[in-house]
Amino acid sequence: MAHWRDSARNVKFFIIDFRATFPLLILLFHIRLWTFIFAVLATIFFTLLDRFGFTPIVFLRWLRAYIAGPRKIAQPWWRV
């Protein structure tokens, strides 16, 4: 029996995060070599994200901040 405090945890299929199982579902409906490679790569990607404590939304925010760089300009470039 699960406790109510466990309701906030992410769902896992054995050790794989639930977000990584969606590409495996696509593989079951469209069995080709490229979907197998896509499913394996996506599973590895989402497993690594979970390993480092990121969710996909947090990772995209981190990536956006990384691409934007540390310098933030307060005025638009056309008014400078």
N, C-alpha and C positions, 0 to 999 in steps of 0.2 A: 504494500500500500504506500503510495507516494504522499508526502507531506505537502501542504499548501505552499511552503517556501520553495519547493522545486518547480513551481509553475512558471517562474520567470526564466528558467534556463532554456537554452536553445535545444531544439529537437535534434537527436543524433540517430543515425542508422549505423549501429555498432560504434565505430570511432569517427565516422564521416559526418560532417555537419549537414543539416537538411538542405542548405542552399546548394551543396555540391551534388545532391542526388537528382536534381532537375535535369542536368545534361544526361544522366544515365537513363532517365525516362525517355528523353528524346532518342537515345540510342535504341531503346527497345522498340520504338515505333518506326524507326528508319535505320535499319541495320546496314551500314556501309562502313568502309574503312575510315573515311574522313570523319564520320560522326563518332566512331570509336576513338579516334585521336582527339577530337574536340572534347569528348566526354572525359577522357583521361586527363587532358590538360586543364580543363575546367575544375575537375575534382581536385587535382593537385593545387591549383590556384586558390580555391576556396578553403582547402585544408590548411594551406600556409597562412591565409588570412586569419583563420580561426586560431592557429597556433600562436600568432603574434598578437592576438587579442583585438583584431580589427573586424568590423562588420563591413559589408560592401559600401554602405553609405559613408562611413567614417573613412574608409580607404580612399574613396573618390574625393572627399573633402581634403584629406591629407595630400593627395596627388595634385589637386588644384592649388593648394597653398605652396607646394613644392615648385610647381611650374611658374607660379606668379612671382616667386622670389621673396626675399626678406624686405625689399624696399617698396613701400607703399606711397604713392604720390597722392597728395590731397587735392590737387587741381587737375582738371583734364589737360591733355597735352596741347589742345588748340587755344587755351587761354593763357598759356605761359609765354 
